Amino acid sequence: MSYEGTIRLNVDFDAKRSCSRFRKAMKGLGTDFNAITRELVANQNIQRQEIKEEYKKTGRDLIEDLKDELAGTYEEAVLALFEAPYDLLVSAIHHAFSGRGTDEKALIDILCCRTADEIESLRELYEKRYNESLDERLESELSGEFSMLMRSLVGADRDQDLTVDAARAKTDAQTLYDAGVGNKDEEDTEDFITILNSRSYPQLQETFEEYLRLAGCNIEEAIESEFSGDMQKGLLAIVQRVRDPLGFYAERLNQTMAGAGTDDEALIRIIVSRSEIDLEDIKGRYKEMYGNELADDVRDDTQGEYQKLLLAIINN
């Protein structure tokens, strides 16, 4: 299945012209926020990287100029759009370890939905940037079953073969069923982690169907009854990613705006990181799940230039 983003490659791209537009938007008194927003959503990330390099030829640094001119959540969203895709996610992972406590939710949202290749890229970039392995940092920050789950995830050993082995699906379903019956011990936990973190997504889809036939209930119910806390949330996130990848992101977007306040960091991260991949499709799934347009909910929960930029990405 092919998905579509909202920001597409600019076929009329001209790095020098874009640099001129950014410079003009920031010269003199006041800042032309509309011009900055238009130029951002007109170009994909790879083209924005070219703009940054071209801008240096003027003897100035585009990111530093933007930091001098902008502020608040609008600045955060603009700078996120100028980060390379994996840079954005690695920054978010590192930030999840900062502060008084670890942001387990952010780690789940970022790591539990990635392919083996994506995990490997994140792991390599994290080590290069912060001079420590992601596995070691997870080990020091997390504990118990959840630590086992997340460290297994960053092992990046998920099968990439899209061919489904029906016999293996039946065997795995039986293993999961046996691990979920009676008193759960450490070995049972390892069975859940091994199967959910190492099988391909198509293989897991078949395994979940076999589990339903075998147990008479879906795998989500088993996880909810056998696990709790972050471990439960992490396992359920993997299952949701397998069953409904668009729904995975639609739900997390909705969560950023639910209740009092807005989780702007997560809202920016998801919208920006999916803008060139599948945001157009996520919008449709969001409407199916919540009955509202994503743009309308974002409009109700944000304001100012920040709101305009997010809406420009969504409606581009």
N, C-alpha and C positions, 0 to 999 in steps of 0.2 A: 504494500500500500504506500502510495506517495503522498506526502503532506506538503503544505504550502505556507510560507511565511508571509508577513505583510510588507516587509522591506525587501525589495528585489534589486538585483544588480542594475545600476544606472548605465544604460547603454550610451548615454551622451556624456559620460564622466570626463571631466577635465580637472585634474588636480590643481593646476595653477588658478583656474577660475574659481574653484572652491576656496582656495586660500585667500583670494582677493575678497570674496564674499564674507568670510569669517573676519578678516582684518577690518573691513569696512563696518561690520556689525559692532565692532568693539572700539572704533576710533571716535574721538571727540567726546562730547557730553552725552551721557546716557548710553544704554546698550540696546541694540535692536534684537530683542529676544526672538521675535518671530522669524527673523532671517536665520538665526542660529538653528532654531528648530527645523525650519524648512530644509536647510542644508544637511542636517543630520539624518533626517528620514529619507532624503533623496538618494543616499548612498549606503551601500552595504559596508560591513565592518572592514573588509579587505581594502575597500576604497578609502575609508576613513584613515586607515593606517598609511596609505599613500599621501593623503592630505597632510598628516602630521609630519611626514618626512619632507614633503615639498615646502611646508611652512618654515622649516628650519633654515632653508636657503635664504630667507629674509633676515636671518640673524636673530630670530625670535623663536620662542617655544610656544606652540599653540596651547598645550595643556596649562602651562603657567599663565598665559594670557587669559584663558577661560577662568581659571581659579581666581584671578584678580578681579574679574568682572562679575562673576556669578556667586550665588550663595544658596544655602539650604538644600532642600530636596531636589530642586531644579538642577543645581550644580552636581549633586550626586548622580542624577540620572544622565546628565550630559557626559560626565566623566566615565560612567559605566559604558556608554555607547562607544567611547574611544578605547576601551580596553579590549584586547583580543579575547575571543570567547572563553578559552581556558583560563586566561589570566583573571577574568571576572569571577569564575567559579572558584579558583584557587584562593583568591582574595577573600571570598565569602567563607570558605572552609577555615582559613586562618583566623578570620574574625570570630568564627564560632568558638574558637578556643580562648578568645580574649575576654577580658572583664572578670567579674566575680565568679562566674560559673560557665560551664560549657553549654552552648546552645545545641542541645541534642536534636531539636526539631529541624534546624538548618542542615545538620549533617545528614539526617534521614532524607530530607527533601532533595539534597544535592547528590548523595551517593547511592541511594536505593533505587534509582531509576536509570543508571548508566550501563552502557554496554562495556564489555571487557576492554575494548580499544579506548573508549572514553576514560575509563578508570585508570588505565595505564598512562594515558596522557596527563591526567590530573596528578597522578602519583609522581611522575617524573618531573613535572613542572614544580610541584610543591617542594620536592627535595632540592631542586636547583635553586629556587628562590629563597628558601628558608634554611637551607643547609641542615635539614633533618628529614628523616623519612616520615611519611604520613602514617605508616604503621606504628612507628615508635611513639608519635604524638598521640595517636588514638589510644595506645596502650597506657600512656601516662594520664590521659584525661578521663577515660571511661573505665568501667569495671563490670564484672559479672558477665551474664549472658549477652548483654548488649555490646560489650567490648568484643566478645567472640564474634558476634554477627558482623559488626562493622569492620573488624580487622580481616575477616574472611572476605568481605566485599572488596576491599582494596587489594586483595590478593590477585584480582583480575584474572581468575581462572575459569570464568564462565564459558561453557562450550559455545562456539560460534557456528557450529553445523546446524543448518535450518531443517535438516531431515529429521522427522519424528520417528522414534523407535517405540512402537506400540507396546512391545513386551516390557521394555524398560519402564515405560509409564505405569504399567500395572504393578511392577515390582516396587517402584518408588511410592506409588499410592498406598500399597500395603505397608511399606516401611513407615510412612507418615501416619497411617492409621494406628499401627502398633505403638508408635512413639507417643501418640495422643491418648492412649487408653491407660487408665489406672494411674499409678504414681509416676510422675514424670521425673526422670533422673537426668544426670548430665549427658549421658550417652544419647538419650532421646532428643535433648536439645541440639546436640551435634548433628543428629539425623536431619532435623528441620533445616539447620544452617547449611549443611552440605548440599542437600538437594536444591533448596531455593537459591543458593548462591552459585552453584556450579552448572546447572542444566540450562540449556538454551531457552529462550522465551517460548518458542513454539512447542518445545518438549514439555515445558511446565504447563502450558495450556492443556495439553493432552493428559498430563498427570492430574491436574485438577478435575478434569472430567471423569477420569477413572476413580478419583477419590470420592466424588459425588455418588457414583454408581455403587461403590463399595460401602461407604459409610452412611449414605442416605442424607448427608448434609454437606454443605460446601466447606472448602478448606478454611475460609474466613471464620466460620463458626468454631472450628477446631482451634484455630489460633487464639481467638477471643476467650475460649474456655481454658486453654492450657497456659497462656502467657499473660503477662501484665506489663504496664509501664512502657518504657521506651522499647523494650524488646518486642512487645506486641505491636507497637506502632511501626517499628522497622519491618517486621515480617509482613504486616498488612500492606505496607507501602510497596513492597516487592510484588506481592500478589496483585495489587491494583495496577502496577506498571505492566504486568503481564497481561492482565485482562483488558485494561482500558487505559492505554497510555495518554490519550487526550484528556480523559477524565481525571487522571493523576494530576495534571497541571491545572485543569479547570477547578478542581477542588482546592488546590493549594492557593490559587489566586483568590478564590472566595474566602478562604481562611484569613488572608492578609487584610481583608476589609470587614470581617465579621466582628461584631461587638464594638466596644468603645475603642476608639483610636484605630490607627492604620499601621500595619507592619510595612513601612515604606521600603526598608532594605530588601525584604523578600519580594515585595511587589515590583520593585525596579529590577531585581535580579531575574525574576521569571519572565517578565515582559521583554526585557532586553535580550536575554539569552535565547528565547524562543522566537524572536522577531523575524529571523531569517530561516527558521526551520519549519515550524508548524503552528504559529500563532493564529493564522487565518482559520485553521481547523479547530484549534482550541476554542476560539470564539463561538463556533457553532455548537461544540459540545457544552460549553458553558451555558448557552441559551437552553439547551435540552435539559440540563441538570437543574438549573435554578430559575428558569422562566424569565430571566432578565438578560439584556444585552450586557456583555462585559464592559463596553464603553460607558453605558449608563451607570453601572455600579462604580466604576472608576471616577466618573464625573461627580457622583454624589459624595465620594470619599476623599477627594483631593481638591486642590484649588490653585489658582494663579498660573504662572508659567509652567510649573511642574505638571499641573493638570493638562495644560495644552500640549505639552510634549508627549505625555503618556497617550493621550487621545490621538495625537498625530501618528504615533507608532501603531496603535491598534487599528486606526481607520485608514491607514496609508493605502 
